[in-house]
Amino acid sequence: MINLHQRYNHYLHSHIKHDRVNESVISYGWTDNGKELTGYYVLTENYKLFYNIEGQFQYMEGWSSG
């Protein structure tokens, strides 16, 4: 299983930008279908990026904190 902390923690509170959208990472976490983990998400300044359980990019949505 992918270790999200190892993969994304160094993005938090740093100047490092996410490759796909060139924005700071705000948060990350797992997604599920109610029974099992199906993947994970990465929240940036303006987008929520979704990946499957193998770590392959699936899609992204616009996101706003306000």
CHARMM internal coordinates of N, CA and C (Angstrom, degrees):
IC EDIT
DIST 1 N 1 CA 1.4493
DIST 1 CA 1 C 1.5286
ANGL 1 N 1 CA 1 C 109.07
DIST 1 C 2 N 1.2917
ANGL 1 CA 1 C 2 N 115.89
DIHE 1 N 1 CA 1 C 2 N 147.39
DIST 2 N 2 CA 1.4583
ANGL 1 C 2 N 2 CA 122.45
DIHE 1 CA 1 C 2 N 2 CA 179.88
DIST 2 CA 2 C 1.5300
ANGL 2 N 2 CA 2 C 110.09
DIHE 1 C 2 N 2 CA 2 C -69.85
DIST 2 C 3 N 1.3127
ANGL 2 CA 2 C 3 N 116.73
DIHE 2 N 2 CA 2 C 3 N 135.61
DIST 3 N 3 CA 1.4533
ANGL 2 C 3 N 3 CA 122.24
DIHE 2 CA 2 C 3 N 3 CA 175.92
DIST 3 CA 3 C 1.5296
ANGL 3 N 3 CA 3 C 107.34
DIHE 2 C 3 N 3 CA 3 C -93.58
DIST 3 C 4 N 1.3402
ANGL 3 CA 3 C 4 N 116.81
DIHE 3 N 3 CA 3 C 4 N 99.23
DIST 4 N 4 CA 1.4611
ANGL 3 C 4 N 4 CA 120.99
DIHE 3 CA 3 C 4 N 4 CA -177.23
DIST 4 CA 4 C 1.5237
ANGL 4 N 4 CA 4 C 112.32
DIHE 3 C 4 N 4 CA 4 C -62.74
DIST 4 C 5 N 1.3094
ANGL 4 CA 4 C 5 N 116.37
DIHE 4 N 4 CA 4 C 5 N -37.85
DIST 5 N 5 CA 1.4593
ANGL 4 C 5 N 5 CA 119.70
DIHE 4 CA 4 C 5 N 5 CA 179.81
DIST 5 CA 5 C 1.5300
ANGL 5 N 5 CA 5 C 110.08
DIHE 4 C 5 N 5 CA 5 C -61.04
DIST 5 C 6 N 1.3119
ANGL 5 CA 5 C 6 N 116.55
DIHE 5 N 5 CA 5 C 6 N -44.71
DIST 6 N 6 CA 1.4567
ANGL 5 C 6 N 6 CA 120.84
DIHE 5 CA 5 C 6 N 6 CA 179.72
DIST 6 CA 6 C 1.5336
ANGL 6 N 6 CA 6 C 111.33
DIHE 5 C 6 N 6 CA 6 C -66.56
DIST 6 C 7 N 1.3265
ANGL 6 CA 6 C 7 N 116.63
DIHE 6 N 6 CA 6 C 7 N -37.07
DIST 7 N 7 CA 1.4576
ANGL 6 C 7 N 7 CA 121.13
DIHE 6 CA 6 C 7 N 7 CA -175.99
DIST 7 CA 7 C 1.5329
ANGL 7 N 7 CA 7 C 113.02
DIHE 6 C 7 N 7 CA 7 C -77.81
DIST 7 C 8 N 1.3458
ANGL 7 CA 7 C 8 N 119.01
DIHE 7 N 7 CA 7 C 8 N -36.43
DIST 8 N 8 CA 1.4703
ANGL 7 C 8 N 8 CA 121.02
DIHE 7 CA 7 C 8 N 8 CA -170.93
DIST 8 CA 8 C 1.5198
ANGL 8 N 8 CA 8 C 116.62
DIHE 7 C 8 N 8 CA 8 C -121.36
DIST 8 C 9 N 1.3116
ANGL 8 CA 8 C 9 N 119.80
DIHE 8 N 8 CA 8 C 9 N -12.82
DIST 9 N 9 CA 1.4602
ANGL 8 C 9 N 9 CA 120.03
DIHE 8 CA 8 C 9 N 9 CA -175.45
DIST 9 CA 9 C 1.5267
ANGL 9 N 9 CA 9 C 112.63
DIHE 8 C 9 N 9 CA 9 C -60.31
DIST 9 C 10 N 1.3285
ANGL 9 CA 9 C 10 N 118.45
DIHE 9 N 9 CA 9 C 10 N -34.40
DIST 10 N 10 CA 1.4661
ANGL 9 C 10 N 10 CA 120.34
DIHE 9 CA 9 C 10 N 10 CA -178.62
DIST 10 CA 10 C 1.5312
ANGL 10 N 10 CA 10 C 112.24
DIHE 9 C 10 N 10 CA 10 C -68.56
DIST 10 C 11 N 1.3447
ANGL 10 CA 10 C 11 N 117.74
DIHE 10 N 10 CA 10 C 11 N -14.10
DIST 11 N 11 CA 1.4650
ANGL 10 C 11 N 11 CA 121.13
DIHE 10 CA 10 C 11 N 11 CA 175.71
DIST 11 CA 11 C 1.5380
ANGL 11 N 11 CA 11 C 111.61
DIHE 10 C 11 N 11 CA 11 C -77.13
DIST 11 C 12 N 1.3150
ANGL 11 CA 11 C 12 N 116.17
DIHE 11 N 11 CA 11 C 12 N -29.80
DIST 12 N 12 CA 1.4673
ANGL 11 C 12 N 12 CA 120.32
DIHE 11 CA 11 C 12 N 12 CA -176.65
DIST 12 CA 12 C 1.5308
ANGL 12 N 12 CA 12 C 110.58
DIHE 11 C 12 N 12 CA 12 C -68.81
DIST 12 C 13 N 1.3156
ANGL 12 CA 12 C 13 N 115.77
DIHE 12 N 12 CA 12 C 13 N 137.23
DIST 13 N 13 CA 1.4693
ANGL 12 C 13 N 13 CA 122.40
DIHE 12 CA 12 C 13 N 13 CA 176.23
DIST 13 CA 13 C 1.5326
ANGL 13 N 13 CA 13 C 112.66
DIHE 12 C 13 N 13 CA 13 C 55.92
DIST 13 C 14 N 1.3336
ANGL 13 CA 13 C 14 N 116.22
DIHE 13 N 13 CA 13 C 14 N 37.35
DIST 14 N 14 CA 1.4581
ANGL 13 C 14 N 14 CA 119.86
DIHE 13 CA 13 C 14 N 14 CA 177.56
DIST 14 CA 14 C 1.5268
ANGL 14 N 14 CA 14 C 109.10
DIHE 13 C 14 N 14 CA 14 C -140.05
DIST 14 C 15 N 1.3034
ANGL 14 CA 14 C 15 N 116.30
DIHE 14 N 14 CA 14 C 15 N 178.06
DIST 15 N 15 CA 1.4650
ANGL 14 C 15 N 15 CA 121.87
DIHE 14 CA 14 C 15 N 15 CA 179.18
DIST 15 CA 15 C 1.5317
ANGL 15 N 15 CA 15 C 111.92
DIHE 14 C 15 N 15 CA 15 C -87.78
DIST 15 C 16 N 1.3316
ANGL 15 CA 15 C 16 N 117.76
DIHE 15 N 15 CA 15 C 16 N -3.24
DIST 16 N 16 CA 1.4656
ANGL 15 C 16 N 16 CA 121.94
DIHE 15 CA 15 C 16 N 16 CA -177.31
DIST 16 CA 16 C 1.5258
ANGL 16 N 16 CA 16 C 109.55
DIHE 15 C 16 N 16 CA 16 C -70.74
DIST 16 C 17 N 1.3245
ANGL 16 CA 16 C 17 N 116.86
DIHE 16 N 16 CA 16 C 17 N 132.21
DIST 17 N 17 CA 1.4642
ANGL 16 C 17 N 17 CA 122.74
DIHE 16 CA 16 C 17 N 17 CA -178.96
DIST 17 CA 17 C 1.5353
ANGL 17 N 17 CA 17 C 109.85
DIHE 16 C 17 N 17 CA 17 C -104.30
DIST 17 C 18 N 1.3275
ANGL 17 CA 17 C 18 N 116.30
DIHE 17 N 17 CA 17 C 18 N 151.24
DIST 18 N 18 CA 1.4609
ANGL 17 C 18 N 18 CA 121.41
DIHE 17 CA 17 C 18 N 18 CA 175.62
DIST 18 CA 18 C 1.5242
ANGL 18 N 18 CA 18 C 108.82
DIHE 17 C 18 N 18 CA 18 C -69.73
DIST 18 C 19 N 1.3091
ANGL 18 CA 18 C 19 N 117.59
DIHE 18 N 18 CA 18 C 19 N 134.88
DIST 19 N 19 CA 1.4703
ANGL 18 C 19 N 19 CA 123.12
DIHE 18 CA 18 C 19 N 19 CA -175.54
DIST 19 CA 19 C 1.5235
ANGL 19 N 19 CA 19 C 113.47
DIHE 18 C 19 N 19 CA 19 C -57.92
DIST 19 C 20 N 1.3104
ANGL 19 CA 19 C 20 N 117.47
DIHE 19 N 19 CA 19 C 20 N -45.67
DIST 20 N 20 CA 1.4603
ANGL 19 C 20 N 20 CA 121.46
DIHE 19 CA 19 C 20 N 20 CA -171.41
DIST 20 CA 20 C 1.5257
ANGL 20 N 20 CA 20 C 113.35
DIHE 19 C 20 N 20 CA 20 C -67.27
DIST 20 C 21 N 1.3285
ANGL 20 CA 20 C 21 N 118.25
DIHE 20 N 20 CA 20 C 21 N -37.98
DIST 21 N 21 CA 1.4698
ANGL 20 C 21 N 21 CA 120.79
DIHE 20 CA 20 C 21 N 21 CA -175.04
DIST 21 CA 21 C 1.5293
ANGL 21 N 21 CA 21 C 113.77
DIHE 20 C 21 N 21 CA 21 C -120.70
DIST 21 C 22 N 1.3227
ANGL 21 CA 21 C 22 N 116.63
DIHE 21 N 21 CA 21 C 22 N -1.37
DIST 22 N 22 CA 1.4625
ANGL 21 C 22 N 22 CA 122.20
DIHE 21 CA 21 C 22 N 22 CA 179.15
DIST 22 CA 22 C 1.5332
ANGL 22 N 22 CA 22 C 111.86
DIHE 21 C 22 N 22 CA 22 C 53.83
DIST 22 C 23 N 1.3179
ANGL 22 CA 22 C 23 N 115.60
DIHE 22 N 22 CA 22 C 23 N 47.05
DIST 23 N 23 CA 1.4712
ANGL 22 C 23 N 23 CA 122.09
DIHE 22 CA 22 C 23 N 23 CA 178.43
DIST 23 CA 23 C 1.5256
ANGL 23 N 23 CA 23 C 109.73
DIHE 22 C 23 N 23 CA 23 C -133.67
DIST 23 C 24 N 1.3259
ANGL 23 CA 23 C 24 N 115.22
DIHE 23 N 23 CA 23 C 24 N 160.46
DIST 24 N 24 CA 1.4605
ANGL 23 C 24 N 24 CA 120.78
DIHE 23 CA 23 C 24 N 24 CA 177.05
DIST 24 CA 24 C 1.5261
ANGL 24 N 24 CA 24 C 110.50
DIHE 23 C 24 N 24 CA 24 C -69.40
DIST 24 C 25 N 1.3210
ANGL 24 CA 24 C 25 N 115.94
DIHE 24 N 24 CA 24 C 25 N 143.66
DIST 25 N 25 CA 1.4675
ANGL 24 C 25 N 25 CA 121.92
DIHE 24 CA 24 C 25 N 25 CA 176.49
DIST 25 CA 25 C 1.5173
ANGL 25 N 25 CA 25 C 108.10
DIHE 24 C 25 N 25 CA 25 C -86.39
DIST 25 C 26 N 1.3342
ANGL 25 CA 25 C 26 N 115.70
DIHE 25 N 25 CA 25 C 26 N 129.75
DIST 26 N 26 CA 1.4626
ANGL 25 C 26 N 26 CA 121.90
DIHE 25 CA 25 C 26 N 26 CA 179.78
DIST 26 CA 26 C 1.5211
ANGL 26 N 26 CA 26 C 110.81
DIHE 25 C 26 N 26 CA 26 C -97.70
DIST 26 C 27 N 1.3321
ANGL 26 CA 26 C 27 N 116.06
DIHE 26 N 26 CA 26 C 27 N -39.76
DIST 27 N 27 CA 1.4518
ANGL 26 C 27 N 27 CA 121.15
DIHE 26 CA 26 C 27 N 27 CA -175.56
DIST 27 CA 27 C 1.5239
ANGL 27 N 27 CA 27 C 109.92
DIHE 26 C 27 N 27 CA 27 C -160.94
DIST 27 C 28 N 1.3189
ANGL 27 CA 27 C 28 N 115.72
DIHE 27 N 27 CA 27 C 28 N 169.97
DIST 28 N 28 CA 1.4568
ANGL 27 C 28 N 28 CA 122.10
DIHE 27 CA 27 C 28 N 28 CA 175.43
DIST 28 CA 28 C 1.5199
ANGL 28 N 28 CA 28 C 107.92
DIHE 27 C 28 N 28 CA 28 C -156.67
DIST 28 C 29 N 1.3146
ANGL 28 CA 28 C 29 N 117.20
DIHE 28 N 28 CA 28 C 29 N 158.46
DIST 29 N 29 CA 1.4527
ANGL 28 C 29 N 29 CA 120.29
DIHE 28 CA 28 C 29 N 29 CA -179.77
DIST 29 CA 29 C 1.5109
ANGL 29 N 29 CA 29 C 111.66
DIHE 28 C 29 N 29 CA 29 C -175.49
DIST 29 C 30 N 1.3054
ANGL 29 CA 29 C 30 N 115.22
DIHE 29 N 29 CA 29 C 30 N 178.65
DIST 30 N 30 CA 1.4634
ANGL 29 C 30 N 30 CA 122.26
DIHE 29 CA 29 C 30 N 30 CA -177.40
DIST 30 CA 30 C 1.5195
ANGL 30 N 30 CA 30 C 111.77
DIHE 29 C 30 N 30 CA 30 C -89.22
DIST 30 C 31 N 1.3189
ANGL 30 CA 30 C 31 N 116.41
DIHE 30 N 30 CA 30 C 31 N 152.52
DIST 31 N 31 CA 1.4666
ANGL 30 C 31 N 31 CA 122.65
DIHE 30 CA 30 C 31 N 31 CA 170.42
DIST 31 CA 31 C 1.5230
ANGL 31 N 31 CA 31 C 107.37
DIHE 30 C 31 N 31 CA 31 C -115.54
DIST 31 C 32 N 1.3387
ANGL 31 CA 31 C 32 N 115.96
DIHE 31 N 31 CA 31 C 32 N 153.01
DIST 32 N 32 CA 1.4608
ANGL 31 C 32 N 32 CA 119.68
DIHE 31 CA 31 C 32 N 32 CA 179.70
DIST 32 CA 32 C 1.5124
ANGL 32 N 32 CA 32 C 110.69
DIHE 31 C 32 N 32 CA 32 C -148.01
DIST 32 C 33 N 1.3072
ANGL 32 CA 32 C 33 N 115.49
DIHE 32 N 32 CA 32 C 33 N 171.18
DIST 33 N 33 CA 1.4598
ANGL 32 C 33 N 33 CA 121.47
DIHE 32 CA 32 C 33 N 33 CA 178.59
DIST 33 CA 33 C 1.5260
ANGL 33 N 33 CA 33 C 111.65
DIHE 32 C 33 N 33 CA 33 C -109.01
DIST 33 C 34 N 1.3042
ANGL 33 CA 33 C 34 N 117.36
DIHE 33 N 33 CA 33 C 34 N 14.39
DIST 34 N 34 CA 1.4555
ANGL 33 C 34 N 34 CA 122.48
DIHE 33 CA 33 C 34 N 34 CA -178.43
DIST 34 CA 34 C 1.5125
ANGL 34 N 34 CA 34 C 113.05
DIHE 33 C 34 N 34 CA 34 C 97.08
DIST 34 C 35 N 1.3188
ANGL 34 CA 34 C 35 N 117.36
DIHE 34 N 34 CA 34 C 35 N -15.71
DIST 35 N 35 CA 1.4626
ANGL 34 C 35 N 35 CA 121.54
DIHE 34 CA 34 C 35 N 35 CA -179.63
DIST 35 CA 35 C 1.5208
ANGL 35 N 35 CA 35 C 112.48
DIHE 34 C 35 N 35 CA 35 C -124.40
DIST 35 C 36 N 1.3346
ANGL 35 CA 35 C 36 N 116.24
DIHE 35 N 35 CA 35 C 36 N -33.33
DIST 36 N 36 CA 1.4572
ANGL 35 C 36 N 36 CA 119.87
DIHE 35 CA 35 C 36 N 36 CA -176.75
DIST 36 CA 36 C 1.5199
ANGL 36 N 36 CA 36 C 110.48
DIHE 35 C 36 N 36 CA 36 C -151.00
DIST 36 C 37 N 1.3155
ANGL 36 CA 36 C 37 N 116.13
DIHE 36 N 36 CA 36 C 37 N 160.94
DIST 37 N 37 CA 1.4619
ANGL 36 C 37 N 37 CA 120.58
DIHE 36 CA 36 C 37 N 37 CA 176.47
DIST 37 CA 37 C 1.5258
ANGL 37 N 37 CA 37 C 109.18
DIHE 36 C 37 N 37 CA 37 C -68.39
DIST 37 C 38 N 1.3361
ANGL 37 CA 37 C 38 N 115.62
DIHE 37 N 37 CA 37 C 38 N 135.61
DIST 38 N 38 CA 1.4600
ANGL 37 C 38 N 38 CA 120.27
DIHE 37 CA 37 C 38 N 38 CA 179.62
DIST 38 CA 38 C 1.5229
ANGL 38 N 38 CA 38 C 111.79
DIHE 37 C 38 N 38 CA 38 C -113.69
DIST 38 C 39 N 1.3254
ANGL 38 CA 38 C 39 N 117.62
DIHE 38 N 38 CA 38 C 39 N -14.10
DIST 39 N 39 CA 1.4463
ANGL 38 C 39 N 39 CA 121.47
DIHE 38 CA 38 C 39 N 39 CA -178.81
DIST 39 CA 39 C 1.5094
ANGL 39 N 39 CA 39 C 110.63
DIHE 38 C 39 N 39 CA 39 C 165.39
DIST 39 C 40 N 1.3140
ANGL 39 CA 39 C 40 N 114.79
DIHE 39 N 39 CA 39 C 40 N -154.05
DIST 40 N 40 CA 1.4600
ANGL 39 C 40 N 40 CA 119.62
DIHE 39 CA 39 C 40 N 40 CA 179.02
DIST 40 CA 40 C 1.5183
ANGL 40 N 40 CA 40 C 109.84
DIHE 39 C 40 N 40 CA 40 C -149.59
DIST 40 C 41 N 1.3389
ANGL 40 CA 40 C 41 N 115.25
DIHE 40 N 40 CA 40 C 41 N 167.44
DIST 41 N 41 CA 1.4613
ANGL 40 C 41 N 41 CA 121.50
DIHE 40 CA 40 C 41 N 41 CA 177.95
DIST 41 CA 41 C 1.5209
ANGL 41 N 41 CA 41 C 109.11
DIHE 40 C 41 N 41 CA 41 C -126.70
DIST 41 C 42 N 1.3163
ANGL 41 CA 41 C 42 N 114.89
DIHE 41 N 41 CA 41 C 42 N 156.73
DIST 42 N 42 CA 1.4640
ANGL 41 C 42 N 42 CA 122.23
DIHE 41 CA 41 C 42 N 42 CA 172.67
DIST 42 CA 42 C 1.5200
ANGL 42 N 42 CA 42 C 106.33
DIHE 41 C 42 N 42 CA 42 C -128.31
DIST 42 C 43 N 1.3154
ANGL 42 CA 42 C 43 N 116.71
DIHE 42 N 42 CA 42 C 43 N 123.63
DIST 43 N 43 CA 1.4538
ANGL 42 C 43 N 43 CA 122.71
DIHE 42 CA 42 C 43 N 43 CA -179.23
DIST 43 CA 43 C 1.5266
ANGL 43 N 43 CA 43 C 108.80
DIHE 42 C 43 N 43 CA 43 C -99.25
DIST 43 C 44 N 1.3320
ANGL 43 CA 43 C 44 N 116.33
DIHE 43 N 43 CA 43 C 44 N 122.64
DIST 44 N 44 CA 1.4639
ANGL 43 C 44 N 44 CA 121.48
DIHE 43 CA 43 C 44 N 44 CA 176.98
DIST 44 CA 44 C 1.5293
ANGL 44 N 44 CA 44 C 108.16
DIHE 43 C 44 N 44 CA 44 C -111.26
DIST 44 C 45 N 1.3036
ANGL 44 CA 44 C 45 N 117.09
DIHE 44 N 44 CA 44 C 45 N -169.87
DIST 45 N 45 CA 1.4610
ANGL 44 C 45 N 45 CA 121.44
DIHE 44 CA 44 C 45 N 45 CA -177.60
DIST 45 CA 45 C 1.5308
ANGL 45 N 45 CA 45 C 112.97
DIHE 44 C 45 N 45 CA 45 C -60.42
DIST 45 C 46 N 1.3236
ANGL 45 CA 45 C 46 N 117.95
DIHE 45 N 45 CA 45 C 46 N -36.24
DIST 46 N 46 CA 1.4665
ANGL 45 C 46 N 46 CA 121.40
DIHE 45 CA 45 C 46 N 46 CA -176.09
DIST 46 CA 46 C 1.5175
ANGL 46 N 46 CA 46 C 115.19
DIHE 45 C 46 N 46 CA 46 C -130.32
DIST 46 C 47 N 1.3277
ANGL 46 CA 46 C 47 N 117.92
DIHE 46 N 46 CA 46 C 47 N 0.04
DIST 47 N 47 CA 1.4650
ANGL 46 C 47 N 47 CA 120.53
DIHE 46 CA 46 C 47 N 47 CA -175.07
DIST 47 CA 47 C 1.5192
ANGL 47 N 47 CA 47 C 111.76
DIHE 46 C 47 N 47 CA 47 C -139.29
DIST 47 C 48 N 1.3328
ANGL 47 CA 47 C 48 N 114.56
DIHE 47 N 47 CA 47 C 48 N 153.98
DIST 48 N 48 CA 1.4517
ANGL 47 C 48 N 48 CA 122.46
DIHE 47 CA 47 C 48 N 48 CA 168.96
DIST 48 CA 48 C 1.5210
ANGL 48 N 48 CA 48 C 105.76
DIHE 47 C 48 N 48 CA 48 C -117.74
DIST 48 C 49 N 1.3279
ANGL 48 CA 48 C 49 N 116.65
DIHE 48 N 48 CA 48 C 49 N 113.68
DIST 49 N 49 CA 1.4531
ANGL 48 C 49 N 49 CA 122.91
DIHE 48 CA 48 C 49 N 49 CA -176.98
DIST 49 CA 49 C 1.5215
ANGL 49 N 49 CA 49 C 109.10
DIHE 48 C 49 N 49 CA 49 C -99.11
DIST 49 C 50 N 1.3237
ANGL 49 CA 49 C 50 N 116.76
DIHE 49 N 49 CA 49 C 50 N 134.63
DIST 50 N 50 CA 1.4515
ANGL 49 C 50 N 50 CA 122.13
DIHE 49 CA 49 C 50 N 50 CA -177.72
DIST 50 CA 50 C 1.5263
ANGL 50 N 50 CA 50 C 110.89
DIHE 49 C 50 N 50 CA 50 C -112.81
DIST 50 C 51 N 1.3235
ANGL 50 CA 50 C 51 N 115.69
DIHE 50 N 50 CA 50 C 51 N 137.30
DIST 51 N 51 CA 1.4590
ANGL 50 C 51 N 51 CA 123.39
DIHE 50 CA 50 C 51 N 51 CA -179.97
DIST 51 CA 51 C 1.5276
ANGL 51 N 51 CA 51 C 108.49
DIHE 50 C 51 N 51 CA 51 C -128.54
DIST 51 C 52 N 1.3437
ANGL 51 CA 51 C 52 N 116.80
DIHE 51 N 51 CA 51 C 52 N 151.05
DIST 52 N 52 CA 1.4530
ANGL 51 C 52 N 52 CA 118.69
DIHE 51 CA 51 C 52 N 52 CA 175.95
DIST 52 CA 52 C 1.5228
ANGL 52 N 52 CA 52 C 109.54
DIHE 51 C 52 N 52 CA 52 C -81.04
DIST 52 C 53 N 1.3066
ANGL 52 CA 52 C 53 N 117.06
DIHE 52 N 52 CA 52 C 53 N 179.24
DIST 53 N 53 CA 1.4595
ANGL 52 C 53 N 53 CA 121.93
DIHE 52 CA 52 C 53 N 53 CA -174.51
DIST 53 CA 53 C 1.5283
ANGL 53 N 53 CA 53 C 112.38
DIHE 52 C 53 N 53 CA 53 C -65.27
DIST 53 C 54 N 1.3363
ANGL 53 CA 53 C 54 N 116.90
DIHE 53 N 53 CA 53 C 54 N -21.89
DIST 54 N 54 CA 1.4574
ANGL 53 C 54 N 54 CA 121.06
DIHE 53 CA 53 C 54 N 54 CA 177.08
DIST 54 CA 54 C 1.5331
ANGL 54 N 54 CA 54 C 112.51
DIHE 53 C 54 N 54 CA 54 C -85.62
DIST 54 C 55 N 1.3353
ANGL 54 CA 54 C 55 N 116.88
DIHE 54 N 54 CA 54 C 55 N -4.88
DIST 55 N 55 CA 1.4542
ANGL 54 C 55 N 55 CA 121.03
DIHE 54 CA 54 C 55 N 55 CA 178.11
DIST 55 CA 55 C 1.5122
ANGL 55 N 55 CA 55 C 114.41
DIHE 54 C 55 N 55 CA 55 C 92.11
DIST 55 C 56 N 1.3255
ANGL 55 CA 55 C 56 N 117.52
DIHE 55 N 55 CA 55 C 56 N 11.85
DIST 56 N 56 CA 1.4661
ANGL 55 C 56 N 56 CA 121.33
DIHE 55 CA 55 C 56 N 56 CA 178.96
DIST 56 CA 56 C 1.5259
ANGL 56 N 56 CA 56 C 109.62
DIHE 55 C 56 N 56 CA 56 C -87.69
DIST 56 C 57 N 1.3259
ANGL 56 CA 56 C 57 N 115.91
DIHE 56 N 56 CA 56 C 57 N 132.48
DIST 57 N 57 CA 1.4571
ANGL 56 C 57 N 57 CA 121.18
DIHE 56 CA 56 C 57 N 57 CA 179.38
DIST 57 CA 57 C 1.5231
ANGL 57 N 57 CA 57 C 110.24
DIHE 56 C 57 N 57 CA 57 C -60.07
DIST 57 C 58 N 1.3482
ANGL 57 CA 57 C 58 N 116.36
DIHE 57 N 57 CA 57 C 58 N 136.15
DIST 58 N 58 CA 1.4554
ANGL 57 C 58 N 58 CA 122.00
DIHE 57 CA 57 C 58 N 58 CA 179.63
DIST 58 CA 58 C 1.5337
ANGL 58 N 58 CA 58 C 111.56
DIHE 57 C 58 N 58 CA 58 C -109.84
DIST 58 C 59 N 1.3283
ANGL 58 CA 58 C 59 N 116.42
DIHE 58 N 58 CA 58 C 59 N -57.71
DIST 59 N 59 CA 1.4633
ANGL 58 C 59 N 59 CA 121.30
DIHE 58 CA 58 C 59 N 59 CA -179.19
DIST 59 CA 59 C 1.5231
ANGL 59 N 59 CA 59 C 109.14
DIHE 58 C 59 N 59 CA 59 C -166.89
DIST 59 C 60 N 1.3430
ANGL 59 CA 59 C 60 N 115.13
DIHE 59 N 59 CA 59 C 60 N 171.02
DIST 60 N 60 CA 1.4616
ANGL 59 C 60 N 60 CA 118.83
DIHE 59 CA 59 C 60 N 60 CA 175.02
DIST 60 CA 60 C 1.5154
ANGL 60 N 60 CA 60 C 109.17
DIHE 59 C 60 N 60 CA 60 C -136.57
DIST 60 C 61 N 1.3070
ANGL 60 CA 60 C 61 N 115.39
DIHE 60 N 60 CA 60 C 61 N 155.09
DIST 61 N 61 CA 1.4665
ANGL 60 C 61 N 61 CA 123.75
DIHE 60 CA 60 C 61 N 61 CA 178.66
DIST 61 CA 61 C 1.5176
ANGL 61 N 61 CA 61 C 108.48
DIHE 60 C 61 N 61 CA 61 C -124.29
DIST 61 C 62 N 1.3100
ANGL 61 CA 61 C 62 N 116.64
DIHE 61 N 61 CA 61 C 62 N 150.06
DIST 62 N 62 CA 1.4555
ANGL 61 C 62 N 62 CA 120.51
DIHE 61 CA 61 C 62 N 62 CA 171.70
DIST 62 CA 62 C 1.5241
ANGL 62 N 62 CA 62 C 108.60
DIHE 61 C 62 N 62 CA 62 C -67.59
DIST 62 C 63 N 1.3137
ANGL 62 CA 62 C 63 N 116.89
DIHE 62 N 62 CA 62 C 63 N 148.64
DIST 63 N 63 CA 1.4589
ANGL 62 C 63 N 63 CA 121.90
DIHE 62 CA 62 C 63 N 63 CA -178.89
DIST 63 CA 63 C 1.5136
ANGL 63 N 63 CA 63 C 109.47
DIHE 62 C 63 N 63 CA 63 C -146.22
DIST 63 C 64 N 1.3176
ANGL 63 CA 63 C 64 N 116.27
DIHE 63 N 63 CA 63 C 64 N 143.79
DIST 64 N 64 CA 1.4597
ANGL 63 C 64 N 64 CA 121.06
DIHE 63 CA 63 C 64 N 64 CA 177.34
DIST 64 CA 64 C 1.5144
ANGL 64 N 64 CA 64 C 109.17
DIHE 63 C 64 N 64 CA 64 C -142.56
DIST 64 C 65 N 1.2965
ANGL 64 CA 64 C 65 N 116.94
DIHE 64 N 64 CA 64 C 65 N 137.82
DIST 65 N 65 CA 1.4712
ANGL 64 C 65 N 65 CA 120.98
DIHE 64 CA 64 C 65 N 65 CA -179.07
DIST 65 CA 65 C 1.5150
ANGL 65 N 65 CA 65 C 112.76
DIHE 64 C 65 N 65 CA 65 C -79.02
DIST 65 C 66 N 1.3126
ANGL 65 CA 65 C 66 N 116.66
DIHE 65 N 65 CA 65 C 66 N -14.63
DIST 66 N 66 CA 1.4425
ANGL 65 C 66 N 66 CA 118.85
DIHE 65 CA 65 C 66 N 66 CA -172.82
DIST 66 CA 66 C 1.4557
ANGL 66 N 66 CA 66 C 114.28
DIHE 65 C 66 N 66 CA 66 C -108.97
END
COOR INIT
IC SEED 1 N 1 CA 1 C
IC BUILD
